[in-house]
Every structure is written in structure tokens, then in C-alpha cells.
């Protein structure tokens, strides 16, 4: 039985490009979900937050988050973070590698090697 792997991210993101190149080089079959073109549904994002924590998913270092008004960045809660990420999916840390039963946020070759084996 083969597991379905989906890589979530943005096509032009350098880290996503590295992750895709690694998956391709290691002949790992995956589907790519581009937030810019396909968005993200609320139920999936809420499930990720429950599993990984919203703090692990919210990209506070990115330009999109930094450009937010201070009021939007203050007093963050899970609900507020989810609302921000749904409105602007580029605020979700990337890539998110969905292995079916587990997810990996970000890209580190050694973690991918263990996750997809």
C-alpha cells in the first residue's frame, strides 16, 4: 500500500523549492498544493493547529506577517492566528509535508529522510 504524500506551500518559496528538489531527487511521489492558487480550507488548518500548535504554523518572520497592523499582531490566540492564516495563506510556515498520519513543518533533509522512509 502506498501512502499519499502532499507538500503544501508556495511555488516561488525558496524553502519549498529545496523540499521539492529533495523529494524529486529521492524519487518520492507527492502531490503539490500551492496556497497561492488553491488556498487552504479551515478544517485542515484547524486540524494542523490542533496537531502541531498554531505557534509552529504561523510564520511570524515573513513579510506578510511583519506588514500587518500592530493590532493584528498583538494578543494572538489560536482563533486569531487561524483567521490570519486563512485570510493570507502565505503566513503559514512552509512547506508543510503531509504524510497522511503525520505532518512535518519546514524542510530539513535529515527529517524528510526519516519521515518518508
N, C-alpha and C positions, 0 to 999 in steps of 0.2 A: 504494500500500500504506500503510495507516495503522498507526502504531505504538501499542501498548498502553501506556498510562501508568498507574501505580499510585502513589497517595500513601499512605504509611504514617504513622500517628500515632495520636493520641488525640483523640476528638471534642471534648472540652472544653478542649483546649490552645489558648491564645491565638495562638501562632505557627502552629499548624495551621489555625486559623480564618482567619488572614490569607492563608496559602498557598491555601486552598480558595477564598476570595473572589477572589484574583488569578486563579487558573485559571478560575473561572466567568466573571469579567469579560472575560477574553481568549478565551473560548469554546474552552477546551482541554478535550477529553473525557478523563476519567480515572476510574479505579475508586478507591474509598477503602477502605483496610484499617485497621480500628480494633484496635490492640493489646489494648485492654481486653476486647473481646468475642471476638476471633479469635486472640489470641496471636501468636506468631511461631515458625516452625519452625527447628530448629537448623541445618539445611543452608543455609537462606537467610541466617541471621545469620552463620554461619561464612564464607560467600562474601562477604558485605558486609565483614567484618573483613579478609579477605584483600585485597579491592579497595581499601578506604578506610582500613584500620587501625582496630584496636579503640579506640584513643585518641580517634579522631574520632567514634565512635559512642556511647561511654559518657558519659552525662550526669552528670558529677560535681557540677554546680551545682544539680541538682534535689533536692527534698525527700526523695524516696525514697532516693537515694544518701546524702545527709547523715545520714539517720536510721539507717543501717546501723551495726552494731557496728564499732568501730575495727579489730578483727581482720579483718573482711571488706574494709575499705578499704585495708589495708596490703599491701604486696608484690603488687600487681596484676600479673597476667600476662594474655595473651590468653585462655587457657583459663579463668582465674578470672573475667575480665570477661564472657566469653560465658555462663558459668554464671549469673552475677548477672543479666545481661540476659534470659536465658531464664526465670529464676525470676520476675523482675519487669520486664516489658517497658517499664514507664514509665521505666526507667533508660536506654532507648535515646533518643539525641538525636532530636528531631523538628522538622519532618517529614523523612521520607526520601522523595524523589521518585525513583521507579524508572522510567527511560526505556527499559528493555529492555537496552540495551548498556551504559548508564552509570547512576550514581546521584548524586543531589545531596542533601547533608545540610544541614538548616536551611532558612531562607527568606530570600532577598534577591531583590526584584523584578528587578533587572538580571541576576542569574544565571539566574533562571527564564526571562526573556525570551530569552536566548541558548540555553538548553537545549531549549526546546520549539519553537524556530523551525525 
